[in-house]
Amino acid sequence: MTHKFQHWTTLVGIIALTTVTRLDSVMAPSLVKIQQTFPQADPTQIESIASIGDVASMLASFIFGFILTKITYKHAAILGLSLLAAGGLLPIFIHQNVAQLIFFALVVGLGSGAITTILPSLSASAYHGERRSSQFGFNVALEDGFAMVWIVIGGYLATISWVHNYYVYLITLVALILAIFFVPNIHPTDNSTVKEDYQQSKRDQWGFIIALVLISMLVEILVAVMTNKMALYLNYYHIGGPSTAGQALLFVRAASIVAGVFISFYRKAFRNYLLAAGFGSIILGALILIYVHTFWTSALAAFLIGTGGSIALITIPFLLSNLASAKVYPIVMGTFSALTSLGFAFSAWFFKYAAPIFSSNNLIGTFRAMIVLSAIIIVVLVATKIQKRASN
C-alpha cells in the first residue's frame, strides 16, 4: 500500500512538471505586438524572444544531467521551476526594452531545460517495465497537450496586451508548491528499479546508448521540417497562408498526444520493430507531401511525420533507461535533451545542403532527403536489431 501511495504521489509531481515544460510556447503569438511596442528593435531580436530559450534549454539539459547526479529530484525540480517562474514573471514588472525580454527568455529556457532532464529520470526511477514505457508516453502527451493550450491562451492574451502573456507563468508557482510536496527527495540511485547486485555488475552499454541518442537527434532534424517548411509548402502550392500552416502544424502536436496515449498499443503491434515503423511513418508522410497537394493531405502528412517522431522520442528514452545504470541515466538524458534540441535547431541548415542533392526544387529535395535518411535509419535499425537488444 505504501509503495502504491508513493507511486501516486510521485505521479502528481511528474504531472506538475509536465504542465510547465512547454510553457515558453505562450510567448510566440505575442511577437507582433512586441514589435509594435518596440518599432526600433531589430526583428531578429524580437524573434529571439521566442527562440533563444531553445538554446538555453539545450545548455541547461546537458548541465543538469550532471547536476542531477549530485542533488535530489526535489531540489532539482525546485531549482528548475524557480528559474522558470523568475524568467516568466519578472517581465510583468520589468519590460522597458527588448534586451530585458531576451534575458528573461534565456532564464525561462534554463528552467525548461532543467525540467525536461528531470522528468525522464524521475519517471524511470518511479516505474519499470511496460508501466515505465507508458509513463514516458503519458509525459509526452501531457507536454504537447499543454503546449497547445498555452499557444491558444497566448493568442487570446496577446490581443489584449503582450504583457498579459507573462501572467500565464503564475502556473509555475502552483507547480512549485506541488513539487515541494510530491516530487521525492531522493537521488537517482536511491530508488533504482533494479536489484543492487545486478546494478553494480551492469555495464553501461555505451555503443547502443550513443547510437540511440544520435538517432534521436536525427529524428528532430526530420520532424523540424514541418515547422520550417509547412508555410512555404502551402504557399508554393497555393493551398493557404500562415494561418492555414498553423492549423496543419496542430496535427503534429495532435500526433504526439495520440502516440503518447497509445504507445503501449503501438509497442504490442510492432514489438521490436516499433522504431523502424516510426521512421516508416515519416517516409509515408514525406511521400504524401511530394505527390498530393491539398490541405487535408498536408495535415495527414504532418500527423504521420509527427507520429513517427513521437514514437521515437518516447521509445528511445525507455530503451536508454534499460541500457544505462541509474547513476549515469540523468547524464544520458541530459545529453539526449541537448542533442534533440540541437537537431531541431540544425534541421534548416542540414536540408539547405542536403535538398539540392535530390532536386532543384528545395521543397521536393527536402522531402526526398527525408525519405532517404529515414530509409537508411530503418536499415540500420533492422540490421543491428538495436531495439531488441536494448530491450533485453
VMD Tcl script that draws the C-alpha trace (Angstrom):
set ca {
  {0.00 0.00 0.00}
  {2.83 2.39 0.91}
  {4.60 1.58 -2.36}
  {1.45 2.34 -4.38}
  {0.93 5.56 -2.45}
  {4.48 6.66 -3.23}
  {3.85 5.98 -6.92}
  {0.69 8.10 -6.89}
  {2.35 10.99 -5.06}
  {5.29 10.86 -7.45}
  {2.81 10.90 -10.36}
  {1.37 14.17 -9.03}
  {4.86 15.63 -9.02}
  {5.50 14.40 -12.56}
  {2.24 15.92 -13.81}
  {3.13 19.23 -12.15}
  {6.40 19.29 -14.10}
  {4.86 18.27 -17.44}
  {2.29 21.09 -17.31}
  {5.02 23.75 -17.47}
  {7.64 22.07 -19.68}
  {6.41 23.83 -22.86}
  {5.21 27.00 -21.15}
  {7.52 29.13 -23.30}
  {5.07 28.48 -26.18}
  {2.81 31.12 -24.68}
  {5.00 33.96 -25.97}
  {5.04 33.06 -29.69}
  {1.66 34.69 -30.51}
  {2.73 38.00 -28.90}
  {5.80 38.74 -31.04}
  {3.96 41.02 -33.45}
  {2.62 43.10 -30.55}
  {6.08 43.32 -29.00}
  {7.48 44.55 -32.35}
  {4.82 47.24 -32.41}
  {5.77 48.31 -28.88}
  {9.46 48.48 -29.82}
  {9.41 49.52 -33.51}
  {13.09 50.50 -33.42}
  {14.16 46.97 -32.42}
  {15.67 44.59 -34.96}
  {13.04 41.99 -35.99}
  {15.62 39.27 -35.38}
  {15.89 40.42 -31.76}
  {12.11 40.17 -31.41}
  {12.09 36.66 -32.87}
  {14.85 35.62 -30.48}
  {12.47 36.20 -27.56}
  {10.72 33.02 -28.70}
  {13.79 31.12 -29.92}
  {16.68 31.91 -27.56}
  {15.07 29.79 -24.87}
  {15.75 26.71 -27.03}
  {19.48 27.45 -26.96}
  {19.40 27.94 -23.19}
  {17.33 24.79 -22.77}
  {19.89 22.80 -24.73}
  {22.73 24.00 -22.50}
  {20.70 23.52 -19.31}
  {19.75 19.97 -20.28}
  {23.37 18.97 -20.63}
  {24.45 20.75 -17.42}
  {21.53 19.45 -15.34}
  {22.31 15.91 -16.43}
  {25.46 16.20 -14.32}
  {23.86 18.29 -11.55}
  {21.16 15.66 -11.05}
  {23.81 13.12 -10.05}
  {24.68 15.37 -7.09}
  {21.31 16.60 -5.81}
  {17.86 15.10 -5.26}
  {14.92 15.18 -7.66}
  {13.06 17.57 -5.36}
  {15.91 20.07 -5.16}
  {16.47 19.89 -8.92}
  {12.76 20.43 -9.58}
  {12.64 23.40 -7.21}
  {15.67 24.94 -8.92}
  {14.24 24.42 -12.41}
  {10.79 25.74 -11.51}
  {12.29 28.75 -9.71}
  {14.21 29.69 -12.86}
  {11.06 29.22 -14.92}
  {9.00 31.36 -12.54}
  {11.61 34.11 -12.33}
  {12.09 34.30 -16.10}
  {8.35 34.28 -16.75}
  {7.04 36.58 -14.02}
  {9.68 39.30 -13.73}
  {8.86 40.69 -17.21}
  {5.46 41.69 -15.84}
  {7.31 44.38 -13.89}
  {10.50 44.80 -15.94}
  {9.92 45.29 -19.66}
  {11.48 48.61 -20.63}
  {13.42 47.21 -23.60}
  {13.83 44.12 -25.77}
  {17.16 43.18 -24.19}
  {15.40 42.61 -20.87}
  {12.82 40.35 -22.51}
  {15.56 38.36 -24.23}
  {17.40 37.91 -20.93}
  {14.26 36.65 -19.19}
  {13.54 34.30 -22.12}
  {17.04 32.91 -21.56}
  {16.23 32.27 -17.90}
  {12.98 30.55 -18.90}
  {14.94 28.33 -21.27}
  {17.30 27.33 -18.47}
  {14.34 26.33 -16.32}
  {12.69 24.39 -19.16}
  {15.92 22.54 -19.89}
  {16.26 21.55 -16.25}
  {12.72 20.17 -16.11}
  {13.00 18.20 -19.38}
  {16.08 16.50 -17.94}
  {14.45 15.73 -14.58}
  {11.24 14.22 -16.00}
  {12.56 11.09 -17.75}
  {14.97 10.28 -14.94}
  {12.24 10.65 -12.32}
  {9.84 8.54 -14.41}
  {12.47 5.83 -14.88}
  {13.15 5.83 -11.14}
  {9.49 5.52 -10.17}
  {8.33 2.92 -12.72}
  {9.67 -0.06 -14.59}
  {8.79 -2.36 -17.48}
  {5.69 -1.63 -19.53}
  {4.49 0.88 -16.92}
  {7.66 2.92 -17.45}
  {7.13 2.95 -21.22}
  {3.52 4.06 -20.73}
  {4.64 6.81 -18.36}
  {7.08 8.18 -20.95}
  {4.20 8.28 -23.43}
  {1.91 9.90 -20.88}
  {4.53 12.61 -20.26}
  {4.84 13.44 -23.96}
  {1.05 13.52 -24.40}
  {0.68 15.93 -21.48}
  {3.57 18.15 -22.60}
  {2.23 18.57 -26.13}
  {-1.37 18.85 -24.95}
  {-0.50 21.69 -22.61}
  {1.69 23.29 -25.31}
  {-1.43 23.58 -27.47}
  {-3.34 25.08 -24.54}
  {-0.61 27.65 -23.87}
  {-0.48 28.67 -27.54}
  {-4.26 29.22 -27.62}
  {-4.22 31.16 -24.35}
  {-1.22 33.16 -25.54}
  {-3.01 34.12 -28.75}
  {-6.00 35.35 -26.78}
  {-3.97 37.32 -24.23}
  {-1.81 38.90 -26.95}
  {-4.92 40.61 -28.36}
  {-5.27 42.42 -25.02}
  {-1.60 43.14 -24.24}
  {1.58 41.16 -24.78}
  {2.49 41.79 -21.13}
  {-0.55 39.72 -20.16}
  {1.05 36.64 -21.72}
  {3.54 36.57 -18.87}
  {0.74 36.15 -16.32}
  {0.38 32.56 -17.54}
  {3.68 31.85 -15.77}
  {1.77 32.09 -12.47}
  {1.07 28.40 -13.06}
  {4.74 27.75 -12.27}
  {4.08 28.79 -8.67}
  {1.39 26.12 -8.41}
  {3.78 23.59 -9.95}
  {6.47 24.69 -7.50}
  {4.21 24.07 -4.50}
  {3.23 20.63 -5.85}
  {6.89 19.79 -6.50}
  {7.82 20.68 -2.92}
  {5.22 18.24 -1.58}
  {5.15 15.47 -4.20}
  {8.50 15.21 -6.01}
  {10.53 12.66 -3.99}
  {13.54 13.96 -2.09}
  {15.82 11.18 -3.29}
  {18.86 10.87 -5.55}
  {18.57 8.97 -8.85}
  {20.43 5.99 -7.36}
  {18.35 5.85 -4.16}
  {15.27 4.28 -5.77}
  {16.64 2.17 -8.58}
  {14.14 -0.26 -10.05}
  {16.77 -2.99 -10.44}
  {18.45 -5.06 -7.79}
  {21.60 -3.60 -6.32}
  {23.82 -6.61 -7.10}
  {22.72 -6.54 -10.72}
  {23.07 -2.79 -10.86}
  {26.65 -2.93 -9.65}
  {27.59 -5.61 -12.16}
  {25.74 -3.97 -15.04}
  {27.94 -2.33 -17.63}
  {26.53 0.76 -19.30}
  {26.25 -0.23 -22.95}
  {27.70 2.92 -24.42}
  {27.70 1.78 -28.04}
  {23.92 1.37 -28.05}
  {23.44 4.48 -25.91}
  {25.42 6.69 -28.30}
  {23.64 5.20 -31.34}
  {20.18 5.81 -29.87}
  {20.99 9.38 -28.80}
  {22.28 10.16 -32.32}
  {19.12 8.64 -33.83}
  {17.09 10.92 -31.53}
  {18.94 13.91 -32.93}
  {18.19 12.76 -36.49}
  {14.50 12.38 -35.55}
  {14.34 16.04 -34.56}
  {16.15 17.04 -37.77}
  {13.42 15.22 -39.72}
  {10.37 16.38 -37.75}
  {11.54 20.03 -37.65}
  {10.95 20.14 -41.41}
  {7.26 20.54 -40.65}
  {7.88 23.70 -38.64}
  {10.40 25.08 -41.12}
  {8.69 24.20 -44.40}
  {4.93 23.88 -43.89}
  {4.10 27.56 -44.52}
  {6.38 27.62 -47.59}
  {4.85 24.37 -48.87}
  {1.25 25.56 -48.54}
  {2.10 28.88 -50.17}
  {4.04 27.26 -53.04}
  {1.11 25.01 -53.96}
  {-1.46 27.81 -53.34}
  {-3.13 25.86 -50.55}
  {-3.14 28.55 -47.86}
  {-1.24 31.16 -45.87}
  {0.31 31.39 -42.39}
  {-2.94 30.70 -40.53}
  {-3.52 27.57 -42.62}
  {0.04 26.46 -41.84}
  {-0.68 26.91 -38.15}
  {-3.74 24.68 -38.46}
  {-1.76 22.00 -40.30}
  {1.01 22.08 -37.70}
  {-1.52 21.39 -34.96}
  {-1.68 17.88 -36.39}
  {1.97 17.37 -35.41}
  {1.04 18.18 -31.81}
  {-2.06 16.01 -32.05}
  {0.09 13.12 -33.28}
  {2.29 13.45 -30.21}
  {-0.72 13.28 -27.93}
  {-2.17 10.24 -29.72}
  {1.22 8.48 -29.73}
  {1.68 9.22 -26.05}
  {-1.70 7.78 -25.13}
  {-1.46 4.71 -27.36}
  {2.26 3.91 -27.08}
  {1.51 0.60 -25.31}
  {-0.71 -0.43 -28.22}
  {1.99 0.52 -30.73}
  {4.58 -1.46 -28.75}
  {2.39 -4.58 -28.80}
  {1.60 -4.17 -32.51}
  {5.15 -3.60 -33.79}
  {7.19 -5.11 -30.95}
  {10.92 -4.86 -31.68}
  {10.28 -3.04 -34.96}
  {8.49 -0.08 -33.38}
  {11.31 2.39 -34.08}
  {11.55 1.19 -37.68}
  {7.78 1.60 -38.04}
  {8.08 5.15 -36.75}
  {10.55 6.06 -39.48}
  {8.29 4.29 -41.97}
  {5.53 6.66 -40.91}
  {7.85 9.61 -41.63}
  {8.57 8.22 -45.10}
  {4.85 7.85 -45.83}
  {4.22 11.44 -44.71}
  {7.01 12.77 -46.96}
  {5.67 10.80 -49.95}
  {2.22 12.33 -49.46}
  {3.73 15.83 -49.41}
  {5.56 15.14 -52.68}
  {2.68 13.69 -54.68}
  {-0.57 15.14 -53.24}
  {-1.15 18.83 -52.61}
  {-4.27 19.64 -50.58}
  {-4.77 20.94 -47.07}
  {-6.09 17.68 -45.66}
  {-3.33 15.58 -47.19}
  {-0.83 18.09 -45.78}
  {-2.45 17.70 -42.37}
  {-2.34 13.90 -42.75}
  {1.34 14.08 -43.68}
  {2.04 16.28 -40.66}
  {0.21 13.75 -38.45}
  {2.20 10.81 -39.87}
  {5.54 12.59 -39.53}
  {4.59 13.75 -36.02}
  {3.59 10.19 -35.13}
  {6.90 8.78 -36.32}
  {8.86 11.38 -34.41}
  {6.83 10.93 -31.24}
  {7.15 7.15 -31.29}
  {10.92 7.51 -31.47}
  {11.16 10.19 -28.80}
  {9.00 8.14 -26.42}
  {10.63 4.77 -27.11}
  {14.28 5.83 -27.09}
  {14.30 7.24 -23.51}
  {12.70 3.97 -22.40}
  {15.42 1.95 -24.16}
  {18.11 4.21 -22.71}
  {16.74 3.54 -19.22}
  {17.37 -0.17 -19.86}
  {20.89 0.43 -21.15}
  {22.18 2.99 -18.64}
  {22.58 2.49 -14.90}
  {20.60 4.71 -12.54}
  {23.77 6.66 -11.76}
  {24.51 7.74 -15.33}
  {20.95 7.86 -16.70}
  {20.48 11.56 -15.80}
  {23.67 12.38 -17.73}
  {22.49 10.30 -20.68}
  {19.09 12.02 -20.70}
  {20.69 15.45 -20.32}
  {22.74 14.68 -23.43}
  {19.61 13.30 -25.14}
  {17.67 16.51 -24.45}
  {20.58 18.72 -25.53}
  {21.16 16.90 -28.81}
  {17.48 16.72 -29.73}
  {17.27 20.48 -29.21}
  {20.38 20.87 -31.35}
  {18.82 18.66 -34.02}
  {15.72 20.86 -34.17}
  {17.86 23.99 -34.50}
  {20.23 22.38 -37.04}
  {17.47 21.00 -39.29}
  {17.19 24.00 -41.61}
  {20.97 24.03 -42.22}
  {21.08 20.28 -42.80}
  {18.41 20.34 -45.51}
  {19.82 23.53 -47.03}
  {22.74 21.41 -48.24}
  {21.01 18.00 -48.49}
  {17.95 19.05 -50.51}
  {19.83 20.18 -53.69}
  {21.34 16.68 -53.96}
  {17.89 15.25 -54.66}
  {16.10 18.02 -56.57}
  {16.49 21.57 -57.86}
  {13.16 22.27 -56.14}
  {14.06 22.91 -52.48}
  {10.78 21.53 -51.11}
  {10.82 18.33 -53.16}
  {14.54 17.90 -52.45}
  {13.89 18.25 -48.72}
  {11.15 15.62 -48.70}
  {13.25 13.21 -50.78}
  {16.17 13.71 -48.40}
  {13.82 12.90 -45.51}
  {12.84 9.65 -47.24}
  {16.43 8.62 -47.91}
  {17.62 9.46 -44.38}
  {14.67 7.62 -42.81}
  {15.25 4.60 -45.03}
  {18.92 4.45 -44.04}
  {17.96 4.58 -40.35}
  {15.41 1.77 -40.86}
  {18.07 -0.42 -42.49}
  {20.45 0.24 -39.59}
  {17.75 -0.49 -37.00}
  {16.69 -3.75 -38.67}
  {20.23 -4.92 -39.45}
  {21.58 -4.28 -35.95}
  {18.38 -5.29 -34.12}
  {19.23 -2.48 -31.74}
  {15.72 -2.18 -30.29}
  {15.51 -5.89 -29.47}
  {18.98 -5.92 -27.93}
  {18.30 -2.75 -25.93}
  {15.01 -4.14 -24.62}
  {16.63 -7.21 -23.06}
}
mol new
graphics top color blue
foreach p $ca { graphics top sphere $p radius 0.5 }
foreach p [lrange $ca 0 end-1] q [lrange $ca 1 end] { graphics top cylinder $p $q radius 0.2 }
display resetview
